[in-house]
Amino acid sequence: MNTNRPVPLLDVPRGNAPMREEFLEALANVIDSGRFLFGPDVKNLEEECARWSNTRFGIGCASGSDAILLSLMAAGLREGDEVICPSFTFFATASAISRLGGIPVFVDIDAETFNISPAALEAAITDKTRAVIPVHLFGQCADMDEIMAICDNHGLVVIEDAAQSIGANINGRPAGAWGHFGCISFYPTKNLGGMGDGGMIVTNDEELEDRLRLYSGHGMRPRYYHKVIGINSRLDSMQAAVLNVKINHLDDAVSGRQKNANLYHELFAQSGLSGEITLPEAKYGDGHVWNQFTIRVHGGKRDELKAFLGERNIGSEIYYPVPLHMQECFRSLGYQPEDLPETLKASQQVLSLPIFPELESEEVRIVVDGVKQFFAMTQRRAA
Ligand SMILES: *Cc1c(COP(=O)(O)O)cnc(C)c1O
């Protein structure tokens, strides 16, 4: 009998409900102003994101995917240029490279953090390498000290994919403040989620800020005179108004995620499952903002555990089941699955559990109990 209360992987309405009145007021102001693009809401959010990222500038755009695309455009990526990135990430990290005629060069991850391995990155550098896109996956920064040392040494452009990681940091230095560009996503399930699509690029470089604004506005300057071939990618005032409300509560949202991660660690430590699963570790302590709480499931039991939890109405998800070097659309690049062994292994073992800020302690307990029951069942079956 499955009598536990359901625990969703995500509950966006639960997070938004306490801010409902604030949202309505902010949206009413936008409606009354008639300024649906640019305007004070967008400018304020750009400043707030720059503040969170400890950068000089924030440039709004239509999505996290566009933030990466625009960064590569502003960096002057040319056809045939190689860009190094992880394979264990969301598709948008690499698709922008291919769209501009560049060549994604996929490298393996560090087994402990799921983030790009600096040694693998360095080994992949050729005389065609122009840029590197480290991803701060699941809310934890990649090893930026090492990565910046290597990239500076080789004169490479660094575009941080911070889509999942606004506010993540290493000893107080935030995601987005290390490289030339930091790319943030406001997709509803990200740590700062809007009510639709939206994105932001942060940078310290005034010239890059200027180029990003040029490329995101059809390369037009002045009006109807096009200097370069850009795209149309804008953050609208409705999204910005909503996000300005939410960014004021982002500290609390991050603490909520960290509190849940700590409780998972505490409860799993008492569960005696250390041989069956591996917990995610925060290499940089409270610098981890836990967009996901991703465990490894050993013994080939990941899919079975996911199904077991599903039957008990406990949400979980696999981020990501197919690494990019194994995607059909990248087949012509000629990778074999075993070329990136840690990436392949991660894709077969990972399972993300509910971690959203408003998740209650009782719900965390239900998830941990579900995992315990699954392994108790498999042990009985084996005996
Ligand atoms: C979500 C995400 C993106 C893309 O952001 P969108 O706003 O959905 O376009 C890029 N990279 C990573 C790692 C992401 O998680």
The ligand as an ORCA input file, in Angstrom:
! r2SCAN-3c Opt
* xyz 0 1
  C      18.195     25.962    -18.849
  C      19.575     25.888    -19.376
  C      19.985     26.598    -20.511
  C      19.026     27.336    -21.396
  O      18.220     28.258    -20.795
  P      16.799     28.659    -21.450
  O      16.413     29.889    -20.721
  O      15.871     27.519    -21.210
  O      17.024     28.901    -22.891
  C      21.316     26.552    -20.872
  N      22.206     25.817    -20.188
  C      21.856     25.099    -19.100
  C      22.894     24.323    -18.365
  C      20.522     25.100    -18.666
  O      20.173     24.365    -17.607
*
